[in-house]
Amino acid sequence: RLYPDVGQLLDEKFQVVYNLTYNTIAMHCGVDTSMLRRAIWNYVHCVFGIRYDDYDYGEVNQLLERSLKIYIKTVACYPEKTTKRMYTQFWRHFKHSEKVHINLLLLEARMQAALLYALRAVTRYMT
């Protein structure tokens, strides 16, 4: 009934951004950043009311400092209110490429959350 191939294409799109890593954080090389990426992705979903039973949200509080959470929430919910100061306030010792990756993660997670809600609405309408 719906375009059958779009799900796989979207999943591949999300996975590219989700799995993107140089295995570095600031000046540290060879770092597994998967927990951090998962925390950012799940925090964005949490902001939009999507929670996963199999995820420990304590990781979000451990891995994401307050200024980063404020930045993520602002960009995801109120992008027009995002300022350069907010961008410079979180992760001051990190490279711009790492901050850009954060933006890619949160925007793709936001898109996925919006699509989940849209699909639910379409499914409810069709049944």
Beta strands, then each sheet from edge to edge (+ up, - down):
strand 1: 24-25
strand 2: 28-29
sheet 1: 1+ 2-
end
